[in-house]
Amino acid sequence: MAENTSTLTRRQLGRYLRDAREAAKLTLSQVAKVMEWGTSTLQRIEVGETAKIRLHDLDKLISLYEVDDHWAVTLRAMAQQAAVKSWYHEFGSVIPEDFRLYVDMEYNARIVTSFQPDLVPGLLQTRPYARVLTSDAYPDDDEDKLGGRLELKARRQRAITRDINPIQFNVILGETVLRRVIGGPKVMANQLEYLATAGTRPNISLRVLPFSAGMPTGRQTGPFVILEAKLDSRGEPAEPPTVYGEGFSTDMYTEKSDIVESYASAFKTLQRVALDEVSSRQLVREAAREFL
């Protein structure tokens, strides 16, 4: 459990420390000066980007923020848990730095909601389909590094196939996904058959937005993912929902409630005009047969 939740714990610890600082009415610069840090160091701790915080430094923050003894014990325990490396660290450099946060959030999610207008999402890609995309994205990779990237994707996919508490994955695919040829007819036929079969799993809702639906949002949204965290011991989400948008040169993460709500609203709009699950599977299978 610790291996899968260390980054989540680190972000929670950072959030609690930020809340404690704000409750103490201290600014980032004031605290950084006392700690003899740069302001950016404290910022990284508060957003969970720092791999480890020394207990000596944590105790100094606890004293500075006048955290009560009971809560201080909790914060120290979280800091120790956060220091444990997550499972994906074994993949080292095959994970782009800006994608590590997503991998952790996805693995620790309770619900993942996604719109993918152009490509099969990583959680549902077959290895041959993924291999074509990955080798095109990283043409300088040798066979070992390419294999590492593919194995990472396979490990991510366990989150929707595991027997205990699999992720609820709600995805809408643009019909383009069924028509865009990745890797040739055989690769596409196998990929689409896999999609149709995956859509029968109880934790996967797979629907297709047909060409005939037009542009229901009135504008292009691009691919996006909404990640909802697992519940804590009180039955509350461990973290607020986060929207992830993958870009060509940079990725976007936000948990700002108004932005998250706008994406959730866009997904609901797409749902209203997408084919239902049964009709979607039928269309996917028909498209698969066209590649045979």
Wavefront OBJ file of the C-alpha trace (Angstrom):
o trace
v 0.000 0.000 0.000
v 2.793 2.427 0.906
v 4.413 1.997 -2.520
v 1.201 3.000 -4.258
v 0.309 5.922 -2.030
v 3.609 7.657 -1.193
v 3.163 10.495 -3.677
v -0.476 10.897 -2.701
v 0.640 11.121 0.929
v 3.309 13.660 0.008
v 0.729 15.884 -1.672
v -1.605 15.561 1.310
v 1.229 16.440 3.689
v 2.086 19.472 1.573
v -1.540 20.602 1.576
v -1.786 20.265 5.359
v 1.428 22.227 5.840
v 0.156 24.966 3.537
v -3.112 25.121 5.482
v -1.186 25.312 8.759
v 1.001 28.117 7.409
v -2.009 30.082 6.227
v -3.785 29.514 9.565
v -0.703 30.970 11.250
v -1.007 33.971 8.874
v 2.519 33.497 7.565
v 3.603 34.090 3.973
v 5.788 31.823 1.899
v 8.621 34.324 2.030
v 8.391 34.714 5.812
v 8.599 30.976 6.431
v 11.305 30.450 3.823
v 13.437 33.109 5.505
v 13.124 31.429 8.909
v 13.928 28.020 7.381
v 16.826 29.511 5.378
v 15.294 28.149 2.172
v 14.405 29.674 -1.136
v 10.703 30.368 -1.534
v 10.566 27.781 -4.341
v 11.735 25.060 -1.927
v 8.779 25.675 0.363
v 6.428 25.854 -2.618
v 7.613 22.446 -3.819
v 6.966 20.971 -0.389
v 3.455 22.425 -0.286
v 2.484 20.975 -3.668
v 4.076 17.597 -2.933
v 6.928 17.814 -5.426
v 9.713 17.281 -2.882
v 10.522 13.601 -2.520
v 11.445 13.830 1.153
v 11.290 16.354 3.979
v 13.714 15.877 6.852
v 12.016 15.309 10.198
v 14.229 18.036 11.678
v 12.813 20.514 9.154
v 9.268 19.241 9.646
v 9.554 19.705 13.406
v 10.745 23.267 12.845
v 7.689 23.969 10.664
v 5.397 22.346 13.233
v 6.817 24.645 15.904
v 6.641 27.697 13.664
v 3.005 26.999 12.778
v 2.127 26.099 16.392
v 0.599 22.781 15.348
v -0.963 20.900 18.270
v 0.747 17.723 19.511
v -1.883 15.289 18.206
v -1.768 16.697 14.670
v 2.034 16.884 14.807
v 2.205 13.104 15.323
v 0.049 12.615 12.223
v 2.228 14.922 10.125
v 5.409 13.087 11.175
v 3.861 9.733 10.277
v 2.816 11.077 6.885
v 6.335 12.375 6.236
v 7.784 8.918 6.915
v 5.259 7.249 4.617
v 5.842 9.844 1.902
v 9.555 8.993 1.876
v 8.811 5.498 0.514
v 9.375 5.313 -3.231
v 6.341 4.672 -5.428
v 6.159 1.530 -7.591
v 6.897 3.415 -10.796
v 10.356 4.553 -9.662
v 11.718 1.226 -10.931
v 11.010 2.474 -14.459
v 13.406 5.390 -13.986
v 13.991 7.561 -17.027
v 11.336 5.929 -19.220
v 8.735 8.079 -17.455
v 8.889 11.712 -18.565
v 9.312 13.927 -15.516
v 6.073 15.819 -16.128
v 4.115 12.545 -16.433
v 5.126 11.016 -13.091
v 2.503 12.961 -11.207
v -0.179 11.691 -13.572
v 0.923 8.061 -13.221
v 0.650 8.295 -9.453
v -2.697 10.090 -9.471
v -4.142 7.614 -11.969
v -3.039 4.588 -9.964
v -4.522 6.010 -6.785
v -7.751 7.196 -8.373
v -11.212 5.888 -7.576
v -12.832 7.232 -10.737
v -11.168 8.265 -13.991
v -13.338 10.112 -16.507
v -11.881 10.788 -19.938
v -12.682 12.161 -23.378
v -10.314 10.980 -26.094
v -11.211 12.326 -29.541
v -8.278 10.931 -31.535
v -6.520 7.962 -29.913
v -7.266 4.964 -27.710
v -6.409 5.978 -24.120
v -3.344 4.375 -22.583
v -5.368 2.296 -20.125
v -7.047 0.493 -23.041
v -4.246 0.225 -25.586
v -3.082 -3.180 -26.796
v 0.673 -3.683 -26.801
v 1.034 -3.573 -30.633
v -1.015 -0.339 -30.823
v 0.973 1.173 -27.941
v 4.246 0.065 -29.507
v 3.567 1.985 -32.733
v 2.657 5.188 -30.873
v 5.562 4.889 -28.437
v 8.200 4.175 -31.065
v 6.962 7.151 -33.103
v 7.020 9.413 -30.035
v 10.524 8.254 -28.992
v 12.324 7.332 -32.240
v 15.763 7.318 -30.584
v 14.857 4.649 -28.007
v 16.713 1.354 -28.152
v 14.722 -1.864 -27.742
v 15.279 -2.024 -23.963
v 14.014 1.492 -23.357
v 11.034 0.971 -25.660
v 10.236 -2.231 -23.792
v 10.403 -0.336 -20.503
v 7.897 2.239 -21.705
v 5.528 -0.508 -22.839
v 5.874 -2.366 -19.549
v 5.058 0.833 -17.676
v 1.838 1.143 -19.674
v 1.011 -2.487 -18.907
v 1.519 -1.807 -15.196
v -0.773 1.209 -15.394
v -3.449 -0.945 -16.994
v -3.600 -3.173 -13.906
v -5.540 -0.380 -12.223
v -8.608 -1.256 -14.309
v -8.124 -5.033 -14.390
v -7.201 -5.763 -10.770
v -9.704 -7.852 -8.826
v -9.815 -5.619 -5.749
v -11.086 -2.042 -6.078
v -10.382 -1.494 -9.769
v -10.700 2.050 -11.076
v -14.099 3.030 -12.446
v -13.111 4.160 -15.932
v -15.632 6.267 -17.845
v -14.440 7.105 -21.337
v -15.939 8.669 -24.443
v -14.045 8.080 -27.680
v -14.417 10.181 -30.785
v -15.352 8.071 -33.832
v -12.003 9.180 -35.269
v -10.379 6.716 -32.860
v -12.049 3.860 -34.740
v -10.993 5.135 -38.174
v -7.459 6.454 -37.623
v -5.087 3.685 -38.711
v -2.342 3.024 -36.180
v 0.015 0.207 -37.147
v -1.996 -1.255 -39.982
v -5.244 -3.229 -40.376
v -4.318 -6.186 -38.158
v -3.235 -3.959 -35.274
v -6.424 -1.927 -35.591
v -8.719 -4.949 -35.794
v -7.190 -6.460 -32.648
v -7.254 -3.118 -30.833
v -10.912 -2.495 -31.598
v -11.932 -6.018 -30.614
v -10.104 -5.488 -27.340
v -11.943 -2.200 -26.807
v -15.330 -3.848 -27.357
v -14.505 -6.637 -24.922
v -13.115 -4.233 -22.315
v -16.356 -2.275 -22.512
v -18.234 -5.235 -21.053
v -16.331 -5.015 -17.756
v -18.521 -3.662 -14.924
v -15.986 -0.976 -14.016
v -15.600 0.347 -17.573
v -18.099 2.578 -19.345
v -17.034 2.973 -22.967
v -19.068 5.124 -25.335
v -18.452 6.536 -28.784
v -19.176 10.066 -29.971
v -20.230 9.497 -33.610
v -19.382 11.863 -36.436
v -23.106 12.561 -36.761
v -23.088 14.244 -33.307
v -21.186 17.205 -34.696
v -19.434 19.435 -32.124
v -21.840 19.283 -29.147
v -19.747 21.541 -26.902
v -19.623 24.213 -29.600
v -15.834 24.242 -29.493
v -12.920 21.844 -29.348
v -12.031 20.668 -25.864
v -9.123 18.427 -26.783
v -8.418 15.232 -24.842
v -8.837 15.490 -21.079
v -9.007 13.356 -17.969
v -10.772 14.030 -14.663
v -9.229 12.097 -11.769
v -11.184 11.554 -8.557
v -9.175 10.267 -5.601
v -9.977 7.332 -3.370
v -11.945 7.967 -0.184
v -10.164 8.421 3.127
v -11.102 6.866 6.468
v -13.884 9.437 6.881
v -15.444 8.557 3.551
v -14.262 11.814 1.979
v -12.119 12.120 -1.181
v -8.470 12.120 -0.141
v -7.839 14.936 -2.622
v -9.983 17.281 -4.697
v -10.761 16.217 -8.290
v -8.035 17.107 -10.759
v -8.227 17.770 -14.493
v -5.309 16.624 -16.618
v -4.835 17.778 -20.189
v -2.032 16.348 -22.275
v -0.389 18.814 -24.615
v 2.268 18.416 -27.303
v 4.937 20.338 -25.405
v 3.504 20.634 -21.887
v 0.816 19.095 -19.693
v -1.895 20.845 -17.684
v -3.016 19.937 -14.176
v -5.600 21.863 -12.220
v -7.816 21.280 -9.226
v -9.462 24.718 -9.366
v -13.112 23.944 -8.770
v -14.496 26.200 -11.510
v -12.222 24.685 -14.149
v -12.895 21.126 -12.978
v -16.621 21.835 -13.126
v -16.332 23.210 -16.674
v -14.691 19.994 -17.846
v -17.219 17.872 -15.949
v -19.982 19.864 -17.655
v -18.360 19.312 -21.055
v -18.243 15.572 -20.405
v -21.940 15.549 -19.509
v -22.695 17.382 -22.760
v -20.755 14.759 -24.699
v -22.548 11.964 -22.824
v -25.931 13.296 -23.877
v -25.173 12.816 -27.565
v -22.771 9.850 -27.463
v -24.009 6.384 -28.357
v -25.032 4.242 -25.399
v -22.666 1.490 -24.277
v -24.323 -1.326 -26.232
v -24.528 0.677 -29.453
v -20.955 1.852 -28.938
v -19.655 -1.710 -28.664
v -21.596 -2.639 -31.764
v -20.030 0.232 -33.733
v -16.556 -0.653 -32.454
v -16.975 -4.273 -33.551
v -18.279 -3.219 -36.963
v -15.221 -1.001 -37.396
v -12.968 -3.906 -36.353
v -14.488 -6.149 -39.043
v -13.787 -3.497 -41.666
v -10.048 -3.931 -40.979
v -10.115 -7.711 -41.470
l 1 2 3 4 5 6 7 8 9 10 11 12 13 14 15 16 17 18 19 20 21 22 23 24 25 26 27 28 29 30 31 32 33 34 35 36 37 38 39 40 41 42 43 44 45 46 47 48 49 50 51 52 53 54 55 56 57 58 59 60 61 62 63 64 65 66 67 68 69 70 71 72 73 74 75 76 77 78 79 80 81 82 83 84 85 86 87 88 89 90 91 92 93 94 95 96 97 98 99 100 101 102 103 104 105 106 107 108 109 110 111 112 113 114 115 116 117 118 119 120 121 122 123 124 125 126 127 128 129 130 131 132 133 134 135 136 137 138 139 140 141 142 143 144 145 146 147 148 149 150 151 152 153 154 155 156 157 158 159 160 161 162 163 164 165 166 167 168 169 170 171 172 173 174 175 176 177 178 179 180 181 182 183 184 185 186 187 188 189 190 191 192 193 194 195 196 197 198 199 200 201 202 203 204 205 206 207 208 209 210 211 212 213 214 215 216 217 218 219 220 221 222 223 224 225 226 227 228 229 230 231 232 233 234 235 236 237 238 239 240 241 242 243 244 245 246 247 248 249 250 251 252 253 254 255 256 257 258 259 260 261 262 263 264 265 266 267 268 269 270 271 272 273 274 275 276 277 278 279 280 281 282 283 284 285 286 287 288 289 290 291 292
